[in-house]
Amino acid sequence: MKKIQPLTFLFVLAGLFICLAGYGQAGCKLLQGSPAALTASTAYTFSYWFGIMEFPFLVISVFFAFSTSRALRGGRFGRGFNLLAWGFLVMAIGHLHMQVEHFYGFNLFQTLLGPMAGSIAWFAALVVTWGLSGLGFYSIYKASSNA
């Protein structure tokens, strides 16, 4: 099995951050702001930058969750970590959706399904995230306590 090189992973993350300038030209209001406008609402822009900063951590947590699951090669611990990894992935997609809605005002669920069904689909995605994480932790708990 080929090991992932940390330097390659670092370059990919750096490339993603460099692409933010392209997003600024695509209609992202935060990245098109003038210095005077940005200093007028510093707290407001910090919340957006904190939202952007969560993406590398989400990617890292999903990556290591699946890596840990694969390293345990099944079994009760591996099954638990696999459920956690899938829960983290659904959560990461949900956070990406939230940030797109913050930056661009575009809600994919409501666009595809309408306001009511879109809200229900969003809630269902939350339940899937919580359910997968809870089942994963429960599986790990059961494996560690030999119950």
Steps between C-alpha positions, in 0.01 A plus 500: 500500500641836399552750780377855454779754504437785748678749275266421210200539729636838619545622141144401413366695799715800410364485145145506632571813701662669201180434302311735732594789271309330221197468723522875564452563130206258487269707720616438856430831675750443780795466264392798286481740791708817515734552797275777635192278484684210661622708795150639555364153573801311637295268722277411206793408276670300774198272518537431127873435528439264791248324278762462229760381751279208600541334159858379546409357838195325356711353220765386747245344736327312216835387362625367835164343587505293181874429544441373853206293385709345223794436736277308743391270213143443607406346830295681758738794537543532125124491446455775759766719343352438157161625621669803657685571175176496300338724760791744472469497121128583510575773754776645280264513202240669718751760617605562141133554415463746790802700389377515140170633633684761711726615218265479202148473644445173313319217681522180294235314696240775464586554135456133412218404737321823591491679835314237705656183356843672497474569873393140563794373290739722698362358826531146360866566418554616860334185632721285271811676632398458863383144440820386332716667764290359783505148354875527448564607856264231628681234298835617638357505852366146463833378362700663778279371780466147354126524552 
